[in-house]
Amino acid sequence: MQIAVLTFDGYNELDSFVAAAILNRLGDKGWKAHIASPTPEVTSMNGVTVQRQKALEFANEADAVLIGSGIRTREIAADGELLSRIRLDPARQLIGAQCSGTLLLARLGLIGDLPACTDMTTKPWVMEAGVTVIDAPFVAHGNVATAGGCLASQYLATWMIARGAGLRAAEEAMHYVAPVGEKQNYIERALAAIAPFLPAAQPQTA
């Protein structure tokens, strides 16, 4: 599973790095999450500059895509030329967006009139785009998921792993990253968030 974590200038570190780190726990299964950006370097909202691992267009061929948030998302959402470089296909890709990344997903036409999640700051902008925002940390419709709140990145990662490698693999990945003494609580909370949105015949293993 090759995953593009779309990361733009002004990005939120928690969105990009937490999800990528959890997903990369499945490296032994051939999974790899790549930071994909429109420019060779991007700088976060807190001044952390990183070099991209893949160009933005990698998202078009990846097996799965996560769109993080950032302080410049409204500018990006208004940049038609930049958005034209992103051509996602929910028929063959797992696609997730977090916080203001949901606005980009809406601009790409991948939400429609379905309810979605986002953060409180972005909520009015997403609603302006014609999307119904619900008061929840996570929701998925088929192969497209949205999450609200920085730490909801764990739900997106858990959902993506459960969909692509099975529930047991998702539990193992969460067990590794969860705080000591609270691991079972974190696993149960993550699974409770995503369980209603998994296929009825969700496999237990990869």
N, C-alpha and C positions, 0 to 999 in steps of 0.2 A: 504494500500500500504506500504510494507516494503522495504526500500531502503538502499543499501549498498554504502557508500561513501568511496571508496578505498583510503587509506591514508598511505603512506609509509614514512620511515625515510627520512628526508630532504624535507618533504612536504611543499607546499606553503599554508599558512594559509587561504588566500583569497579563494582559490579553494575549500578547504574542508569545511570551516566554513560558508562562505556566502551562498553557495548552500544549505547546511544542514539546516541553520536557516530559509531560505525561505520555503523550503519543509516542515519543521516542523510547519509552520503556519497552516497546514491542520491536526493538531493533532485531532481535533474534528471529522474529517472524517475517523479516523483510520490510518492516515499516520504517519510513523516514519522513519526518516533518522538516520542511525547508522554509526558512524566512525568505519570502518572495516580495520584491519591492520594485517600484518603477525606476529607481535610480540606484547606482552602485552603493551608495551610503544613505542611511536615513537616521535622523536624530529624534529621540523620543521627547515627550512633553516635559521630561525632567532632565534633558540634556545628555542622554546616553546615546552615543553614535555607534551604529553597528554596520558591518558590511553585509549586503544581501548574499544569500546562498544561491538564489535563483532569480532570474528576471521575472517581472510581473506576468509575462505571457506563459510562464510555466503553469499557471493556474488553469489554463485552457486544456492542458493535457494530463494534469494530475488526476489521481483517483478520488481525491477528496480535497476540499478547500475550506479554510477557516478565514473569516474576515474580522480582524480586530478593530478596535476603536482608536480614537486619537483626537487631539484638539483641532485638527485641520480637516475633519471629515466633511463638514459642510462645504468647504472649498472644493474638496475632491469630488463630492457628489454633484457639484455644479460644473465640473470639468468634463464635458462630453468627449473630448478627444482622449483623455485618460481612460474614461470608462469604456470607450470603444475597444480598448486593448484587452478587456476582460470579457470572455465569452464562455460562460459556464453552462453546463447541461445537467440538470437534476435527474435526467433519465439514466445517466451513467455515472454521475458523481454524487458523493455525499457532500453537502454544503452547509456550513454553519456560519453564523455571524453573531457578534457580541457587541452589546451597547450601541455606540454610534455606527458600528459596522452594519447594523440592521438598516440604517438609512441607505447605505450603499447597495445592500441587497434589494431594497425597494426600488432604487433608481435603475437597477439592472433588470427590473421586471420579474423578480423571482419570488415575490411575496403575494402580489395581487391583493385580493380583499381578505386574505387569511389573517387571523390574529397573530401578533408577534410580540416578542419581548425586547426591551431595550432598557437603558438606564434612565433615571429621572430627568437628567439634564437634556438628553436627546429626545425624550418622549414627544414634546410638542413639534419637533422637526419631523419626526417619523409620522406623526398624525397629519401634518401638513402634506406629506407625500401620499396621503390617502390610506394609510395603514391603521388598522385597529390595534392599539397597544393594550396588552393585558397585564395585570398586576401579578406577575409570576416570574420565577428565575429562569425558566426553560420551557420551550414548547417546540414541537416538531410536527411537520406535515410531510409525510413520506420521507424523501431524502433531503429535505430542507429544514434546518433547525435555527432557532434564534435564542439568545440568552441575554439576561439583563443583570448588570452588576459585575464589577471586576472579577470577583472570586467565583462567578458562575462559569468561568473558563473550565473549571473542573467538570462541570456537567456536560459541556460540549465535548470535551475529550472523552469522558466516560461513554457518552452516547455514540461517538464515532467508533470507539473501540468495540463496544457491544455490537454495533451494526456490522463491523468489518471482521471481528475476530471472536465474537461470542462474549457472553456474560462473564464467564470465568476469567477470561483475559482482562476484562474491564475491572473486575474485582481485584485481581492481582496488581494491576497498575495503580489503582487507588490505594491499595494496602501499602504499597511502597512509599508513596508520597505523603500519606496522612500522618498527622502527629502521633507520636508514641503515646499509648494509653487511651487514644481516641480513634484508633484505626477502624474498629467495627462501626462506630457511630458515623464516621465519614463515609464508609462504604455504603451503609444502609441509607444515608441521606442522599447520596448521589444516585443510587439505584432507584430510590423512591421518586426522584425528580424525573428520571428518564423512562422508567418502566411503562407508563401509560402510552408512550409514543414508539414502543418497539413493536415489530411485527409479531403476530400471535405465535408464530412458530420460531421465535428467536432461538438460535442454537446456544447451547451452554459452552461449547468450546469452538476453537477455530477449525 
